[in-house]
Amino acid sequence: MSIEVLPATGRWDDFASFMVPRKPGGGCVCMSYRDARLAMPERIDYMHRECQTEPGPGVLVYADAEVAGWCSVAPKSTYRRLMNSRTIPHLDEELDPWSIVCFVVRGGFRKRGLMHDLLDGAVEHARANGATLVEGYPVDTRGERVDVISGYVGTVELFEKHGFGRLRETNAHSGGGVRWIMRRELG
């Protein structure tokens, strides 16, 4: 299987093919951390515009040229909810690290290790756009399986395998597990 991770910029149709809800009331369009106050039509418009700009809202992974997943990665300051979070603190006022907040792997492509490819691609995308520091806020599963819904933030184990270190435990939880602020400096 050939794997390629590419920025979402200029790839709206691929992003929309699985991130935009097909029926009313479904989907998040990856706006939970950006601006969840918006109604669905405005969320879709917002992400459509983001996919037309640099550096864009994240990266897409392709398996054998078919879009298979998504990772939201952008400067932390672009995530309104994250900047105002009461459960995930903003530790360094003078820093604006890039934040990795969401992973989605389409059904039919799961259990192939694509989250590893997405995480590597997100880090490289951040680096290519001038980031010197990348953060994630994954759940600590303590070695237990986590359901797909709770695992959208990634796991501590995944981030550790890709050179991230634990910085601080948060008051946020996913699937009953504590979430951590994890960082990786980019040289």
Order of alpha helices (4+ residues) and beta strands (2+ residues): beta-alpha-alpha-alpha-beta-beta-alpha-beta-alpha-beta-alpha-beta-beta
